[in-house]
Amino acid sequence: MTRYLATRFAGAIVTLFGITLLIFMAMRVLPGDPLAQISSEGQGQYRLSPAELQKARASLGLDRPLYAQYGSWLADIARGDLGRSFWRGEPISELIMR
């Protein structure tokens, strides 16, 4: 019985890892840079210079390697921090709770 539970638990961990990796990669592979979409590059509502775009990418961690971004994202999800809405400026978790 213990072996069965350990096997099921290990399978659940592998499945959870796979799902989180798929979600993260889907968000990164989809076309469109989120900062370009909200700046004048994407005809968004804000006008950012290239220097400001680079600073924003650094503050959001978008200039780090993909594995570092995944680790940070996974840690944030584990804490319940889903980020902030670009459009409303409110935490996503609060928007979901409404």
Sequence and secondary structure as in RCSB ss.txt:
>XXXX:A:sequence
MTRYLATRFAGAIVTLFGITLLIFMAMRVLPGDPLAQISSEGQGQYRLSPAELQKARASLGLDRPLYAQYGSWLA
DIARGDLGRSFWRGEPISELIMR
>XXXX:A:secstr
 HHHHHHHHHHHHHHHHHHHHHHHHHHHHSSS HHHHHSGGGT S    HHHHHHHHHHHTTTS HHHHHHHHHH
HHHHT   B TTT SBHHHHHH 
